[in-house]
Amino acid sequence: MQIVQISDLHVGSQFLQDRFDTLVAEVNQLNPEVIVITGDLTNKGLMKEYKKCKSMLEKFNAKNYCN
């Protein structure tokens, strides 16, 4: 079983879309069974940031778990 862990996405004012897109491509190339996402998902903890984060996590091809 291959597991990938990523953290500190900081969706919001510090978020870098181009780097996230690269991350998604590289992780999907690994074809993991599970992705575990830890750390700061959002920058300010605003509902709109969490909603954006959730939609962006759908770009990964594997099941993902956020903590």
N, CA, C and O atoms as a Maestro MAE file, in Angstrom:
{
 s_m_m2io_version
 :::
 2.0.0
}

f_m_ct {
 s_m_title
 :::
 protein
 m_atom[268] {
  # First column is atom index #
  i_m_mmod_type
  r_m_x_coord
  r_m_y_coord
  r_m_z_coord
  i_m_residue_number
  s_m_chain_name
  s_m_pdb_residue_name
  s_m_pdb_atom_name
  i_m_atomic_number
  :::
  1 25 0.842 -1.176 0.000 1 A "MET " " N  " 7
  2 3 0.000 0.000 0.000 1 A "MET " " CA " 6
  3 2 0.888 1.240 0.000 1 A "MET " " C  " 6
  4 15 1.799 1.369 0.818 1 A "MET " " O  " 8
  5 25 0.612 2.137 -0.918 2 A "GLN " " N  " 7
  6 3 1.367 3.390 -0.964 2 A "GLN " " CA " 6
  7 2 0.502 4.513 -0.404 2 A "GLN " " C  " 6
  8 15 -0.636 4.718 -0.825 2 A "GLN " " O  " 8
  9 25 1.081 5.238 0.568 3 A "ILE " " N  " 7
  10 3 0.405 6.357 1.221 3 A "ILE " " CA " 6
  11 2 1.247 7.605 0.998 3 A "ILE " " C  " 6
  12 15 2.468 7.572 1.151 3 A "ILE " " O  " 8
  13 25 0.595 8.704 0.636 4 A "VAL " " N  " 7
  14 3 1.270 9.996 0.482 4 A "VAL " " CA " 6
  15 2 0.718 10.925 1.550 4 A "VAL " " C  " 6
  16 15 -0.493 10.981 1.769 4 A "VAL " " O  " 8
  17 25 1.613 11.657 2.219 5 A "GLN " " N  " 7
  18 3 1.215 12.636 3.221 5 A "GLN " " CA " 6
  19 2 1.656 14.006 2.755 5 A "GLN " " C  " 6
  20 15 2.807 14.195 2.362 5 A "GLN " " O  " 8
  21 25 0.735 14.971 2.797 6 A "ILE " " N  " 7
  22 3 1.073 16.358 2.487 6 A "ILE " " CA " 6
  23 2 0.526 17.230 3.613 6 A "ILE " " C  " 6
  24 15 -0.376 16.815 4.340 6 A "ILE " " O  " 8
  25 25 1.063 18.419 3.753 7 A "SER " " N  " 7
  26 3 0.555 19.285 4.817 7 A "SER " " CA " 6
  27 2 0.697 20.752 4.450 7 A "SER " " C  " 6
  28 15 1.374 21.124 3.492 7 A "SER " " O  " 8
  29 25 0.025 21.571 5.257 8 A "ASP " " N  " 7
  30 3 0.142 23.023 5.201 8 A "ASP " " CA " 6
  31 2 -0.187 23.618 3.833 8 A "ASP " " C  " 6
  32 15 0.628 24.318 3.233 8 A "ASP " " O  " 8
  33 25 -1.372 23.331 3.362 9 A "LEU " " N  " 7
  34 3 -1.799 23.889 2.076 9 A "LEU " " CA " 6
  35 2 -2.049 25.398 2.159 9 A "LEU " " C  " 6
  36 15 -1.806 26.120 1.192 9 A "LEU " " O  " 8
  37 25 -2.524 25.865 3.292 10 A "HIS " " N  " 7
  38 3 -2.769 27.298 3.510 10 A "HIS " " CA " 6
  39 2 -3.633 27.921 2.409 10 A "HIS " " C  " 6
  40 15 -3.278 28.957 1.848 10 A "HIS " " O  " 8
  41 25 -4.760 27.290 2.107 11 A "VAL " " N  " 7
  42 3 -5.676 27.866 1.131 11 A "VAL " " CA " 6
  43 2 -6.141 29.218 1.656 11 A "VAL " " C  " 6
  44 15 -6.625 29.324 2.783 11 A "VAL " " O  " 8
  45 25 -5.992 30.224 0.848 12 A "GLY " " N  " 7
  46 3 -6.322 31.597 1.232 12 A "GLY " " CA " 6
  47 2 -5.285 32.529 0.653 12 A "GLY " " C  " 6
  48 15 -4.800 32.312 -0.457 12 A "GLY " " O  " 8
  49 25 -4.945 33.559 1.392 13 A "SER " " N  " 7
  50 3 -4.057 34.601 0.868 13 A "SER " " CA " 6
  51 2 -2.627 34.119 0.611 13 A "SER " " C  " 6
  52 15 -1.924 34.710 -0.209 13 A "SER " " O  " 8
  53 25 -2.184 33.065 1.289 14 A "GLN " " N  " 7
  54 3 -0.824 32.557 1.084 14 A "GLN " " CA " 6
  55 2 -0.762 31.437 0.047 14 A "GLN " " C  " 6
  56 15 0.322 30.948 -0.274 14 A "GLN " " O  " 8
  57 25 -1.903 31.035 -0.470 15 A "PHE " " N  " 7
  58 3 -1.981 29.882 -1.359 15 A "PHE " " CA " 6
  59 2 -1.351 30.160 -2.715 15 A "PHE " " C  " 6
  60 15 -1.546 31.226 -3.300 15 A "PHE " " O  " 8
  61 25 -0.598 29.191 -3.203 16 A "LEU " " N  " 7
  62 3 0.055 29.310 -4.508 16 A "LEU " " CA " 6
  63 2 -0.522 28.240 -5.442 16 A "LEU " " C  " 6
  64 15 -0.121 27.078 -5.386 16 A "LEU " " O  " 8
  65 25 -1.461 28.640 -6.297 17 A "GLN " " N  " 7
  66 3 -2.184 27.707 -7.154 17 A "GLN " " CA " 6
  67 2 -1.260 26.906 -8.061 17 A "GLN " " C  " 6
  68 15 -1.448 25.700 -8.221 17 A "GLN " " O  " 8
  69 25 -0.266 27.555 -8.656 18 A "ASP " " N  " 7
  70 3 0.621 26.841 -9.581 18 A "ASP " " CA " 6
  71 2 1.406 25.745 -8.864 18 A "ASP " " C  " 6
  72 15 1.629 24.677 -9.432 18 A "ASP " " O  " 8
  73 25 1.816 25.991 -7.653 19 A "ARG " " N  " 7
  74 3 2.534 24.962 -6.887 19 A "ARG " " CA " 6
  75 2 1.603 23.822 -6.501 19 A "ARG " " C  " 6
  76 15 2.001 22.657 -6.508 19 A "ARG " " O  " 8
  77 25 0.354 24.162 -6.163 20 A "PHE " " N  " 7
  78 3 -0.613 23.123 -5.838 20 A "PHE " " CA " 6
  79 2 -0.883 22.254 -7.061 20 A "PHE " " C  " 6
  80 15 -0.956 21.031 -6.940 20 A "PHE " " O  " 8
  81 25 -1.029 22.855 -8.218 21 A "ASP " " N  " 7
  82 3 -1.266 22.095 -9.447 21 A "ASP " " CA " 6
  83 2 -0.107 21.145 -9.733 21 A "ASP " " C  " 6
  84 15 -0.323 20.013 -10.167 21 A "ASP " " O  " 8
  85 25 1.113 21.599 -9.492 22 A "THR " " N  " 7
  86 3 2.289 20.736 -9.652 22 A "THR " " CA " 6
  87 2 2.249 19.593 -8.650 22 A "THR " " C  " 6
  88 15 2.537 18.447 -8.994 22 A "THR " " O  " 8
  89 25 1.892 19.905 -7.415 23 A "LEU " " N  " 7
  90 3 1.776 18.883 -6.372 23 A "LEU " " CA " 6
  91 2 0.760 17.819 -6.763 23 A "LEU " " C  " 6
  92 15 1.034 16.626 -6.634 23 A "LEU " " O  " 8
  93 25 -0.397 18.231 -7.234 24 A "VAL " " N  " 7
  94 3 -1.431 17.283 -7.647 24 A "VAL " " CA " 6
  95 2 -0.908 16.370 -8.754 24 A "VAL " " C  " 6
  96 15 -1.094 15.154 -8.697 24 A "VAL " " O  " 8
  97 25 -0.267 16.944 -9.742 25 A "ALA " " N  " 7
  98 3 0.260 16.147 -10.856 25 A "ALA " " CA " 6
  99 2 1.293 15.133 -10.376 25 A "ALA " " C  " 6
  100 15 1.271 13.973 -10.789 25 A "ALA " " O  " 8
  101 25 2.189 15.569 -9.510 26 A "GLU " " N  " 7
  102 3 3.239 14.676 -9.022 26 A "GLU " " CA " 6
  103 2 2.680 13.574 -8.124 26 A "GLU " " C  " 6
  104 15 3.096 12.420 -8.223 26 A "GLU " " O  " 8
  105 25 1.743 13.928 -7.254 27 A "VAL " " N  " 7
  106 3 1.135 12.919 -6.375 27 A "VAL " " CA " 6
  107 2 0.317 11.929 -7.202 27 A "VAL " " C  " 6
  108 15 0.397 10.722 -6.971 27 A "VAL " " O  " 8
  109 25 -0.455 12.413 -8.145 28 A "ASN " " N  " 7
  110 3 -1.252 11.511 -8.979 28 A "ASN " " CA " 6
  111 2 -0.371 10.572 -9.792 28 A "ASN " " C  " 6
  112 15 -0.763 9.440 -10.074 28 A "ASN " " O  " 8
  113 25 0.807 11.032 -10.167 29 A "GLN " " N  " 7
  114 3 1.748 10.177 -10.903 29 A "GLN " " CA " 6
  115 2 2.225 9.009 -10.043 29 A "GLN " " C  " 6
  116 15 2.518 7.930 -10.559 29 A "GLN " " O  " 8
  117 25 2.300 9.227 -8.741 30 A "LEU " " N  " 7
  118 3 2.707 8.166 -7.818 30 A "LEU " " CA " 6
  119 2 1.635 7.098 -7.662 30 A "LEU " " C  " 6
  120 15 1.922 5.974 -7.249 30 A "LEU " " O  " 8
  121 25 0.404 7.454 -7.993 31 A "ASN " " N  " 7
  122 3 -0.734 6.552 -7.915 31 A "ASN " " CA " 6
  123 2 -0.900 5.929 -6.517 31 A "ASN " " C  " 6
  124 15 -0.997 4.708 -6.393 31 A "ASN " " O  " 8
  125 25 -0.932 6.766 -5.468 32 A "PRO " " N  " 7
  126 3 -1.085 6.213 -4.124 32 A "PRO " " CA " 6
  127 2 -2.509 5.723 -3.886 32 A "PRO " " C  " 6
  128 15 -3.449 6.150 -4.556 32 A "PRO " " O  " 8
  129 25 -2.647 4.826 -2.926 33 A "GLU " " N  " 7
  130 3 -3.977 4.363 -2.557 33 A "GLU " " CA " 6
  131 2 -4.674 5.363 -1.641 33 A "GLU " " C  " 6
  132 15 -5.897 5.499 -1.667 33 A "GLU " " O  " 8
  133 25 -3.882 6.059 -0.832 34 A "VAL " " N  " 7
  134 3 -4.424 6.998 0.142 34 A "VAL " " CA " 6
  135 2 -3.532 8.231 0.218 34 A "VAL " " C  " 6
  136 15 -2.310 8.137 0.108 34 A "VAL " " O  " 8
  137 25 -4.162 9.387 0.408 35 A "ILE " " N  " 7
  138 3 -3.435 10.631 0.664 35 A "ILE " " CA " 6
  139 2 -3.911 11.147 2.014 35 A "ILE " " C  " 6
  140 15 -5.109 11.311 2.242 35 A "ILE " " O  " 8
  141 25 -2.959 11.401 2.904 36 A "VAL " " N  " 7
  142 3 -3.280 11.951 4.217 36 A "VAL " " CA " 6
  143 2 -2.841 13.407 4.213 36 A "VAL " " C  " 6
  144 15 -1.685 13.713 3.920 36 A "VAL " " O  " 8
  145 25 -3.764 14.300 4.539 37 A "ILE " " N  " 7
  146 3 -3.476 15.731 4.492 37 A "ILE " " CA " 6
  147 2 -3.535 16.271 5.910 37 A "ILE " " C  " 6
  148 15 -4.574 16.207 6.567 37 A "ILE " " O  " 8
  149 25 -2.412 16.803 6.378 38 A "THR " " N  " 7
  150 3 -2.302 17.300 7.746 38 A "THR " " CA " 6
  151 2 -1.893 18.764 7.728 38 A "THR " " C  " 6
  152 15 -1.654 19.342 6.668 38 A "THR " " O  " 8
  153 25 -1.818 19.343 8.887 39 A "GLY " " N  " 7
  154 3 -1.344 20.721 8.985 39 A "GLY " " CA " 6
  155 2 -2.441 21.719 8.682 39 A "GLY " " C  " 6
  156 15 -3.627 21.408 8.787 39 A "GLY " " O  " 8
  157 25 -2.048 22.882 8.318 40 A "ASP " " N  " 7
  158 3 -2.985 23.981 8.081 40 A "ASP " " CA " 6
  159 2 -3.604 23.867 6.698 40 A "ASP " " C  " 6
  160 15 -2.935 24.092 5.690 40 A "ASP " " O  " 8
  161 25 -4.878 23.518 6.655 41 A "LEU " " N  " 7
  162 3 -5.581 23.434 5.379 41 A "LEU " " CA " 6
  163 2 -5.875 24.821 4.828 41 A "LEU " " C  " 6
  164 15 -5.811 25.042 3.619 41 A "LEU " " O  " 8
  165 25 -6.199 25.754 5.719 42 A "THR " " N  " 7
  166 3 -6.541 27.103 5.296 42 A "THR " " CA " 6
  167 2 -5.623 28.113 5.974 42 A "THR " " C  " 6
  168 15 -4.899 27.787 6.915 42 A "THR " " O  " 8
  169 25 -5.669 29.321 5.485 43 A "ASN " " N  " 7
  170 3 -4.826 30.371 6.042 43 A "ASN " " CA " 6
  171 2 -5.483 31.024 7.252 43 A "ASN " " C  " 6
  172 15 -4.842 31.214 8.286 43 A "ASN " " O  " 8
  173 25 -6.774 31.370 7.121 44 A "LYS " " N  " 7
  174 3 -7.459 32.087 8.207 44 A "LYS " " CA " 6
  175 2 -8.575 31.277 8.856 44 A "LYS " " C  " 6
  176 15 -9.205 31.746 9.804 44 A "LYS " " O  " 8
  177 25 -8.827 30.073 8.363 45 A "GLY " " N  " 7
  178 3 -9.889 29.256 8.926 45 A "GLY " " CA " 6
  179 2 -11.289 29.717 8.551 45 A "GLY " " C  " 6
  180 15 -12.254 29.423 9.255 45 A "GLY " " O  " 8
  181 25 -11.397 30.432 7.452 46 A "LEU " " N  " 7
  182 3 -12.695 30.924 6.985 46 A "LEU " " CA " 6
  183 2 -13.437 29.836 6.213 46 A "LEU " " C  " 6
  184 15 -12.822 29.015 5.532 46 A "LEU " " O  " 8
  185 25 -14.754 29.840 6.327 47 A "MET " " N  " 7
  186 3 -15.570 28.831 5.658 47 A "MET " " CA " 6
  187 2 -15.314 28.811 4.149 47 A "MET " " C  " 6
  188 15 -15.254 27.738 3.549 47 A "MET " " O  " 8
  189 25 -15.162 29.983 3.532 48 A "LYS " " N  " 7
  190 3 -14.925 30.016 2.083 48 A "LYS " " CA " 6
  191 2 -13.589 29.358 1.739 48 A "LYS " " C  " 6
  192 15 -13.458 28.767 0.667 48 A "LYS " " O  " 8
  193 25 -12.595 29.447 2.626 49 A "GLU " " N  " 7
  194 3 -11.309 28.791 2.386 49 A "GLU " " CA " 6
  195 2 -11.460 27.274 2.479 49 A "GLU " " C  " 6
  196 15 -10.891 26.539 1.672 49 A "GLU " " O  " 8
  197 25 -12.228 26.806 3.466 50 A "TYR " " N  " 7
  198 3 -12.451 25.363 3.595 50 A "TYR " " CA " 6
  199 2 -13.223 24.811 2.397 50 A "TYR " " C  " 6
  200 15 -12.925 23.718 1.917 50 A "TYR " " O  " 8
  201 25 -14.205 25.558 1.919 51 A "LYS " " N  " 7
  202 3 -14.964 25.111 0.745 51 A "LYS " " CA " 6
  203 2 -14.065 25.011 -0.481 51 A "LYS " " C  " 6
  204 15 -14.153 24.050 -1.245 51 A "LYS " " O  " 8
  205 25 -13.200 26.003 -0.665 52 A "LYS " " N  " 7
  206 3 -12.262 25.966 -1.791 52 A "LYS " " CA " 6
  207 2 -11.304 24.791 -1.645 52 A "LYS " " C  " 6
  208 15 -11.017 24.088 -2.615 52 A "LYS " " O  " 8
  209 25 -10.814 24.586 -0.435 53 A "CYS " " N  " 7
  210 3 -9.889 23.480 -0.177 53 A "CYS " " CA " 6
  211 2 -10.544 22.144 -0.517 53 A "CYS " " C  " 6
  212 15 -9.939 21.301 -1.178 53 A "CYS " " O  " 8
  213 25 -11.765 21.958 -0.070 54 A "LYS " " N  " 7
  214 3 -12.473 20.700 -0.341 54 A "LYS " " CA " 6
  215 2 -12.596 20.446 -1.840 54 A "LYS " " C  " 6
  216 15 -12.376 19.326 -2.301 54 A "LYS " " O  " 8
  217 25 -12.942 21.470 -2.592 55 A "SER " " N  " 7
  218 3 -13.086 21.277 -4.038 55 A "SER " " CA " 6
  219 2 -11.742 20.988 -4.706 55 A "SER " " C  " 6
  220 15 -11.678 20.232 -5.675 55 A "SER " " O  " 8
  221 25 -10.682 21.585 -4.192 56 A "MET " " N  " 7
  222 3 -9.364 21.356 -4.787 56 A "MET " " CA " 6
  223 2 -8.838 19.955 -4.472 56 A "MET " " C  " 6
  224 15 -8.109 19.373 -5.275 56 A "MET " " O  " 8
  225 25 -9.195 19.419 -3.327 57 A "LEU " " N  " 7
  226 3 -8.726 18.078 -2.963 57 A "LEU " " CA " 6
  227 2 -9.332 17.013 -3.865 57 A "LEU " " C  " 6
  228 15 -8.806 15.903 -3.950 57 A "LEU " " O  " 8
  229 25 -10.421 17.333 -4.533 58 A "GLU " " N  " 7
  230 3 -11.031 16.391 -5.474 58 A "GLU " " CA " 6
  231 2 -10.165 16.163 -6.708 58 A "GLU " " C  " 6
  232 15 -10.437 15.251 -7.489 58 A "GLU " " O  " 8
  233 25 -9.130 16.974 -6.896 59 A "LYS " " N  " 7
  234 3 -8.223 16.813 -8.042 59 A "LYS " " CA " 6
  235 2 -7.293 15.608 -7.865 59 A "LYS " " C  " 6
  236 15 -6.719 15.106 -8.831 59 A "LYS " " O  " 8
  237 25 -7.157 15.154 -6.616 60 A "PHE " " N  " 7
  238 3 -6.319 13.976 -6.376 60 A "PHE " " CA " 6
  239 2 -7.086 12.727 -6.785 60 A "PHE " " C  " 6
  240 15 -8.299 12.645 -6.589 60 A "PHE " " O  " 8
  241 25 -6.377 11.751 -7.356 61 A "ASN " " N  " 7
  242 3 -7.006 10.526 -7.830 61 A "ASN " " CA " 6
  243 2 -7.241 9.505 -6.734 61 A "ASN " " C  " 6
  244 15 -7.938 8.516 -6.957 61 A "ASN " " O  " 8
  245 25 -6.675 9.722 -5.553 62 A "ALA " " N  " 7
  246 3 -6.803 8.745 -4.473 62 A "ALA " " CA " 6
  247 2 -7.746 9.270 -3.406 62 A "ALA " " C  " 6
  248 15 -8.019 10.468 -3.322 62 A "ALA " " O  " 8
  249 25 -8.230 8.356 -2.601 63 A "LYS " " N  " 7
  250 3 -9.016 8.731 -1.443 63 A "LYS " " CA " 6
  251 2 -8.141 9.577 -0.535 63 A "LYS " " C  " 6
  252 15 -6.964 9.267 -0.349 63 A "LYS " " O  " 8
  253 25 -8.698 10.647 0.037 64 A "ASN " " N  " 7
  254 3 -7.871 11.483 0.907 64 A "ASN " " CA " 6
  255 2 -8.534 11.701 2.252 64 A "ASN " " C  " 6
  256 15 -9.758 11.732 2.381 64 A "ASN " " O  " 8
  257 25 -7.679 11.851 3.242 65 A "TYR " " N  " 7
  258 3 -8.106 12.084 4.614 65 A "TYR " " CA " 6
  259 2 -7.468 13.365 5.099 65 A "TYR " " C  " 6
  260 15 -6.245 13.506 5.067 65 A "TYR " " O  " 8
  261 25 -8.277 14.290 5.543 66 A "CYS " " N  " 7
  262 3 -7.783 15.565 6.082 66 A "CYS " " CA " 6
  263 2 -7.841 15.506 7.596 66 A "CYS " " C  " 6
  264 15 -8.785 14.969 8.175 66 A "CYS " " O  " 8
  265 25 -6.828 16.061 8.226 67 A "ASN " " N  " 7
  266 3 -6.796 16.151 9.683 67 A "ASN " " CA " 6
  267 2 -6.683 17.601 10.078 67 A "ASN " " C  " 6
  268 15 -6.639 17.916 11.268 67 A "ASN " " O  " 8
  :::
 }
 m_bond[267] {
  # First column is bond index #
  i_m_from
  i_m_to
  i_m_order
  :::
  1 1 2 1
  2 2 3 1
  3 3 4 2
  4 3 5 1
  5 5 6 1
  6 6 7 1
  7 7 8 2
  8 7 9 1
  9 9 10 1
  10 10 11 1
  11 11 12 2
  12 11 13 1
  13 13 14 1
  14 14 15 1
  15 15 16 2
  16 15 17 1
  17 17 18 1
  18 18 19 1
  19 19 20 2
  20 19 21 1
  21 21 22 1
  22 22 23 1
  23 23 24 2
  24 23 25 1
  25 25 26 1
  26 26 27 1
  27 27 28 2
  28 27 29 1
  29 29 30 1
  30 30 31 1
  31 31 32 2
  32 31 33 1
  33 33 34 1
  34 34 35 1
  35 35 36 2
  36 35 37 1
  37 37 38 1
  38 38 39 1
  39 39 40 2
  40 39 41 1
  41 41 42 1
  42 42 43 1
  43 43 44 2
  44 43 45 1
  45 45 46 1
  46 46 47 1
  47 47 48 2
  48 47 49 1
  49 49 50 1
  50 50 51 1
  51 51 52 2
  52 51 53 1
  53 53 54 1
  54 54 55 1
  55 55 56 2
  56 55 57 1
  57 57 58 1
  58 58 59 1
  59 59 60 2
  60 59 61 1
  61 61 62 1
  62 62 63 1
  63 63 64 2
  64 63 65 1
  65 65 66 1
  66 66 67 1
  67 67 68 2
  68 67 69 1
  69 69 70 1
  70 70 71 1
  71 71 72 2
  72 71 73 1
  73 73 74 1
  74 74 75 1
  75 75 76 2
  76 75 77 1
  77 77 78 1
  78 78 79 1
  79 79 80 2
  80 79 81 1
  81 81 82 1
  82 82 83 1
  83 83 84 2
  84 83 85 1
  85 85 86 1
  86 86 87 1
  87 87 88 2
  88 87 89 1
  89 89 90 1
  90 90 91 1
  91 91 92 2
  92 91 93 1
  93 93 94 1
  94 94 95 1
  95 95 96 2
  96 95 97 1
  97 97 98 1
  98 98 99 1
  99 99 100 2
  100 99 101 1
  101 101 102 1
  102 102 103 1
  103 103 104 2
  104 103 105 1
  105 105 106 1
  106 106 107 1
  107 107 108 2
  108 107 109 1
  109 109 110 1
  110 110 111 1
  111 111 112 2
  112 111 113 1
  113 113 114 1
  114 114 115 1
  115 115 116 2
  116 115 117 1
  117 117 118 1
  118 118 119 1
  119 119 120 2
  120 119 121 1
  121 121 122 1
  122 122 123 1
  123 123 124 2
  124 123 125 1
  125 125 126 1
  126 126 127 1
  127 127 128 2
  128 127 129 1
  129 129 130 1
  130 130 131 1
  131 131 132 2
  132 131 133 1
  133 133 134 1
  134 134 135 1
  135 135 136 2
  136 135 137 1
  137 137 138 1
  138 138 139 1
  139 139 140 2
  140 139 141 1
  141 141 142 1
  142 142 143 1
  143 143 144 2
  144 143 145 1
  145 145 146 1
  146 146 147 1
  147 147 148 2
  148 147 149 1
  149 149 150 1
  150 150 151 1
  151 151 152 2
  152 151 153 1
  153 153 154 1
  154 154 155 1
  155 155 156 2
  156 155 157 1
  157 157 158 1
  158 158 159 1
  159 159 160 2
  160 159 161 1
  161 161 162 1
  162 162 163 1
  163 163 164 2
  164 163 165 1
  165 165 166 1
  166 166 167 1
  167 167 168 2
  168 167 169 1
  169 169 170 1
  170 170 171 1
  171 171 172 2
  172 171 173 1
  173 173 174 1
  174 174 175 1
  175 175 176 2
  176 175 177 1
  177 177 178 1
  178 178 179 1
  179 179 180 2
  180 179 181 1
  181 181 182 1
  182 182 183 1
  183 183 184 2
  184 183 185 1
  185 185 186 1
  186 186 187 1
  187 187 188 2
  188 187 189 1
  189 189 190 1
  190 190 191 1
  191 191 192 2
  192 191 193 1
  193 193 194 1
  194 194 195 1
  195 195 196 2
  196 195 197 1
  197 197 198 1
  198 198 199 1
  199 199 200 2
  200 199 201 1
  201 201 202 1
  202 202 203 1
  203 203 204 2
  204 203 205 1
  205 205 206 1
  206 206 207 1
  207 207 208 2
  208 207 209 1
  209 209 210 1
  210 210 211 1
  211 211 212 2
  212 211 213 1
  213 213 214 1
  214 214 215 1
  215 215 216 2
  216 215 217 1
  217 217 218 1
  218 218 219 1
  219 219 220 2
  220 219 221 1
  221 221 222 1
  222 222 223 1
  223 223 224 2
  224 223 225 1
  225 225 226 1
  226 226 227 1
  227 227 228 2
  228 227 229 1
  229 229 230 1
  230 230 231 1
  231 231 232 2
  232 231 233 1
  233 233 234 1
  234 234 235 1
  235 235 236 2
  236 235 237 1
  237 237 238 1
  238 238 239 1
  239 239 240 2
  240 239 241 1
  241 241 242 1
  242 242 243 1
  243 243 244 2
  244 243 245 1
  245 245 246 1
  246 246 247 1
  247 247 248 2
  248 247 249 1
  249 249 250 1
  250 250 251 1
  251 251 252 2
  252 251 253 1
  253 253 254 1
  254 254 255 1
  255 255 256 2
  256 255 257 1
  257 257 258 1
  258 258 259 1
  259 259 260 2
  260 259 261 1
  261 261 262 1
  262 262 263 1
  263 263 264 2
  264 263 265 1
  265 265 266 1
  266 266 267 1
  267 267 268 2
  :::
 }
}
